[in-house]
Amino acid sequence: MSNLVLKGINKIYPNGFQAVYGFNLEINNGEFIVLVGPSGCGKSTTLRMIAGLEDITKGEFYIDGKLANMLSPRQRGVAMVFQSYALYPNLTVYENIGFGLELLGIDEEVIEQKVIKTAKILGLEEYLDRKPRELSGGQRQRVAVGRAIIRHVDVFLMDEPLSNLDAKQRVTMRSEIIDIHRKIGATTIYVTHDQTEAMTMADRIVVMKDGYIQQVGTPYELYFNPVNVFVAGFIGEPPMNFVKGEVIDNLLLLNQTDVNIPLNNYELVKNHKNVIFGFRPEAAILEAHVKDEEGILIEALVEVSELLGDNTNVYAKIGDNNIVIKIDPHDTPEMGEVIRFLIPYKSMYFFNQEDEKVIK
Ligand code: ATP
């Protein structure tokens, strides 16, 4: 296990494009960190700088307190699993897992012990004689992980390792990777664009956009205390709803609606003029189910209802604004129906329209 510190890390590629700006992060021993964000936000670049596969243009990177900027990938004690498994097609699972150790000239008996131990951790014992083409996608992925963990590195880096798997395999591998992490305890940095992966796997998530860190926090913190519209909209599925509005005296008037939100409990919102009102789809309570929750009632015109089994996602319009709410499947409304639901005061978010930062 290692602790890692990234201080003011910048990456400018030779063509002059800056992919990462002022990246600061302290990663604790054994922590599972997920870097998440849309395509092109600089996740892989950051991971590759940590691995030593890409130069750090500016800033400092420390491993266990020692400056590591100039160390080679091998000297850093890191192992990396990529999106493409890059297994050797002509080698068996046993040979693929043991290949790295063989290159190091390690004794065959030691290699055998280690390969068998690794295969046990990954549930691959039965497949050691098979070639990669005789394996499922999930099994191949486990071989790729095995090849990385056999070296007992202190830092484990993964770049979208599940993206070649189908939805079901991804769910299974998610928990397998968490399980392996518990067993080997290596500090892990995992890159994905999938917020569900980030939420379910991370100790802490780093949300990135356009080369900048937007927020670092536990899944709980990011979900309930997003710092800006981007994080609020990126974390959560379906995403948070946003409706623009204008503050007039003690009220927030939502654009193109007759909804007014009293701001008695939101003194800070009153200091702004143009505000974005946010609420999560699951915060909505249909009028018929409201008990003693206090909030505002909103009327919406249903466009599509998606019955998913355990809940229904209702896509609707408040004035010209598209929103989605998550309700009990037994209450599924018809297209064209007008529904009324309450958003409790405690579930409301407000953001400044200019810089899109949360107001609180
Ligand atoms: P994805 O999820 O699509 O892999 P990412 O967040 O991992 O995206 P990066 O691969 O880190 O993004 O790329 C960040 C930005 O840097 C992108 O705009 C990309 O086009 C650019 N970029 C990546 N590699 C190079 C390079 N070698 N030279 C110039 N620009 C590059």
Residues whose N, C-alpha, C, O or C-beta is under 5 A from the ligand:
A	BS01	ATP	Y13 N15 F17 A19 P38 S39 G40 C41 G42 K43 S44 T45 T46 H193
